[in-house]
Amino acid sequence: MSTKAKQLAKEIDHARCKGLWQNVPELARRYKKHSNDVALEQTVLVETALQNLVNNNINPSDSSIYSHDAPHSATMRPRLNMDQVKPFIDQLDAIATAQLLDREVVKARCYFEVGEYDLVLQSTQELVSDVHAKGYTWIMQLQALVLKAISYESMHDTVKALAAYQQMATLLEHASETTDRTLVDWAEEGLYRGSLLFLNQRHNSKITTEQVLQILRLYQKFTSSQPTHWRIHKREIISKYSLAFLSYCFKRHEYVPPPLGDNSVQMSADDFAAYRHDMFVSEMMQLYALYEKLVYGMVSFPSAGNVNTILLDLVDRMAEDLHMIGNPAPELRNYLETLTRATQRTFNSSKITRHLFNTLYLLGEFKEADHALSSYLYLVGLQSQATKDASDTGDAITLDAQGRLTPLPCPDEEVLRQLAHDAVPDLPIVVSSSSSTATANTTASATLHQRRPSTIAAHRTDDKEPVETILHVLNRGMRMYDKYVNKGVHAVELANLAKIVLEVAGIARVGNALAAQVYRNIGAAYGVLARHTVDPTQRPIHHEAAIQYLQQALQLDEHAWETHYHLGKQYADMRDISSAMSAVARCLELNTSFLPAWHLLVLLYSCPGQDNLDKALATCELGLQEAKRQQLPETDDAEDYYHLIMLKMTHTRLVELVHGSDHALSCQEDLFTMYGRLVLMDPDVDSAANGSTTSTSAAGSSSANMTTATAPAAAPNTATANLAATANGSLPAMGTSSMPSQRELVISGSLGNLAEASPGGSSVLLPNTSTASLDRLQQRKPKHHLAMLLSSRHYQQSKSTKKGTSKLKSLLQKRKSKLGMSHGNNTSRTSIQSVGYSVTSTRSLYPPDLAAGKSTWTWLRRKRMYNVLCLLWLQAAQLFLRQDRLDEALKAIEEAEKVNWTSEAQVWCLLGQVHLRLGQHEDATDAFRKGIVADALDMDCRLWLAKTYMERHQMAMAEGLLDTITQGTGWDSADAWFCLGDIYSSSQRIGQGKKCLFYALELDETQPVQPFNLLPSCT
């Protein structure tokens, strides 16, 4: 063969590999001119003619005929007639000198296109594979295996078909080229049908999960190089069922990750489990990205009356799979983007809006979730303009921390019931009691579609949400308003709506478990409302409603420990101690690992009416032992660790009451150590260099790399300023160090930051510097002033003396000059006017800085972290105050003030108590007033202000304050009722005073060592 002929043979081979069939006839003509090999020329011409005939019969790139395929039913493309291919077969038979492989494969292809599968098997039976084959010869071998496998499948010989497909997959595993068009065409043809057959036979004992995953991965490998529109329906089918099979394997712990390229890598069992999980998430998210791309290539914006079902199925599947892997925050962010794109191909889809709400809720984007929830209620028909307008017409019975009254919506129940009937499909007409007799005789079989709907949403029949789904959304909305955003009124509004939907649908339809969950959340919502109600006539009504709904929940599901906890908490708020004990004991029987239940039981035992502080302390230590058994001290879950710190604070208070102050102060030292670990749990860390953040999920914890930043030495007070601003809700502007770093929080939370010992033996405040790195801080020799304060020797040396009192007054005077508490200074940043302005103008649930990238959950979590630190310093200050160690108490208060000086009223309350101890009534009054401005709901500041007025014989002012307290949120304060009774008695109102004093004695029997509001109101 001449050199030219060899070159042309290579070009023919290349054209056949690339699918350039239009070039083959000319190349064959030229090849015949330079060579005597007529066989190759005739074979390629027959193959080209057959390929053109197949393409004219159906476009191979158009895969719409496969759009309804499934593992149990795969579509075969239309067959040709025997008359059409008979000339090709005769021509091939006439070529005696043709290569056996080329001639027999093309001949088998002719039989295959007409459906003569037995003849296909006869033609391919004698073919021998060449392991060294390259180019189109290798593709011919692949083509023969594909034809053989599909023929066996078409003849229902499943065993041989599976073996042929497995042989084909093994051949493709070693393919050196994956982009040649002809190779991809035949690989896709074989892998498509092979994938469906393997999925259909996945329960076959001879088929392993690894084999199924292998053929599914090969399909994606060989089709990924093609344009999106290429065989898009077939690729969508395989992608959809691949995702379903991946989830199936992961749930059954049968997922096999792709093999490592290096077989020498050895991993432990734990490392391999982590690797397998990571590979599953990576593979799943890549498949979803491809699946979404294919779906958008198939759908367009729907016309009237149509729904993009395939797109809705995509978002449903993705939500289920993300829930399966724990809803990690990065994947949730990607899913949120997917939902945003999905809104562009759907029109007011309630399903898309529901997923938007759920995703925003899980990400902690509560502001956006609030809007999504409102939109969802409109779309399903549970909210209308009439109900929205009625939300501001109720009585204003709740007071927030800013002093604003919020009305309780009072919508017409009949309107809500009508909306519920429109929202829940296929319900019989429920006739209202006010209907006429003629209407009452309407047949019970009449359904929603036989009457005029009351909302536009009721007209929609293509996007109806199941009642179970609606109730799940309402449950999550109630939990969001109660637990995270502190909107009790909105929670009750949803609670009333959920109750009516449940009544309209019927418990039998939704099941006892879901109905019990609905009633539990309704009860919790009414409990929160009762706690914030300032109307004394409405409070007992809400309390009784909460008890009623919680008891209904228990009737439906008596094994739900959450309901028993809520019931116990509600009884505790109502001061029914015995009933609360029974409920919380039952909760602990069902779930011993829930720390707030242990905490509630401890607080109940600590009430004076139980007269058993030893038992309360023993119960608290049991709870701490249970936490240790659950490994909570080493947990990475900030929520559980927060509850552990709260229980430990109560333990410290009980130790003080039972064993004395010295033991309590040693426990207080441990609390600050625990707080340091809480700070390091926060994965959302600001870098001082670039201010980058990593978002976290509200419903679950996710781990991230934490970095520490060193603040500039030129600005030593930045950390404290940021702490105070962030705790207030007014985050510093982006571009500056908007939040303190981990190192700054650890410094602020360490006991060594309170003060240092001066050379003269006295103690002076440490400067608030943050120039040393965390490593240097740990290497520095500690000078824990508070640890020194805890020692009995220092306590004895610093007992009350004239010198100490004068020194304390000088410290207070310096502090007043620094903070502007002197009477003549009206321009101070902490004067009453300035605090009032900062509180009303910057303290908001959704600060403006959240729009710059931080979620509401991140902000709330940080705020709670600072509140914990502030509470620790305040508890230390209270310990010193009860020991009459005013100097140390003042320093602890100043540390708390650095953390949160505008929204934590207890800082000002304790400062006022220090002034009272020193007889400085004017300064004490100013401090208590500032506390009231900082938090209008704080009862202690108002109570101590009233006591101050009483000491100054301003009885009218004191009586007004005490009357407001006892009629409002401080109705359960024994001290307030006692002081009010004292005022009544001193003003000759003996009857009223007697009632108040007796009620104060009754309440005093139910006062725990720590307030019940430290416990979570929603599980």
Buried (B, 14 or more C-beta within 10 A) or exposed (E): EEEEBEEBBEBBBBBBBBBBBEBBBEBBEBBBEBBEBEBBBBBBBBBBBBBEBBEEBEEBEBBEBBBEBEBEEBBEBEEBEBEBBEEBBEBBEEBEEBBEBBBBBBBBBBBBBBBBBEBBBBBBEEBEEEEEBEBBBBBBBBBBBBBBBBBBBBBEBBEBBBBBBBBBBEBBEEBEEBEBBBBBBBBBBBBBBBBBBBBBBBEEEEBBBEBBBBBBBBBBBBBEEBEEEBBBBBBBBBBBBBBBBBBBBBEEEEBBBEEEEEEEEEEEEEEEEEBBBEBBBEBBBEBBEBBBBBBBBBBEEBEEEEBBEBBBEBBEBBBEBBEEBBBBBBBBBBBBEBBEEBEEBBBBBBBBBBBBBBBBBBBBBBBBBBBBBBBBBBBBBBBBEBBBEBBEEBEBBBBBBBBEEBBBBEBEEEBBBBBBBBBBBEBBBEEEEEEEEEEEEBEEEEEBEEEEBBBEBBEBEEBBBEBEBBBBBBBBBBBBBBBBBBBBBBBBBBBBBBBBBBEBBEBEBBEEEBBBBBBBBBBBBBBBBBBBBBBEEBBEBBBBBBBBBBEBBBEBBEEBBBBBBBBBBBBBBBBBBEBBBBBBBBBBEBEBBBBBBBBBBBBBBBBBBBEBBEBBBBBBBBBBEBBEEBEBBEBEEBBBBBBBBBBBBBBBBBBBBBEEBBEBBEBBBEBBEBBBBBBBBBBBBBEBEEBEBBBBBBBBBBEBEBBBBBBEEEBBEBBBBBBBBBBBBBBBEEEEBBBBBBBBBBBBBBBBBBBBBEEEEBBBBBEBBBEBEBEEBEEEEEEBBBBBBBEEEBBEEBEEEEEBBEBBEEBBEEBBEEBBBBEEEEEBEBBBEBBBEBBEEBBEBBBEBBEBEBBBBBBBBBBBBBBBBBBBBBBBBBBBBEBEBBBBBBBBBBBBBBBBBBBBBBBBBBBBBBBBBBEBBEBBBBBBBBBBBBBBBBBBBBBBBBBBBBEBEBBEBBBEBBBBBBBBBBBBBBBBBBBBBBBBBEEEBEEBBEBBBEBBEEBBBBBBBBEBEBBBBBB
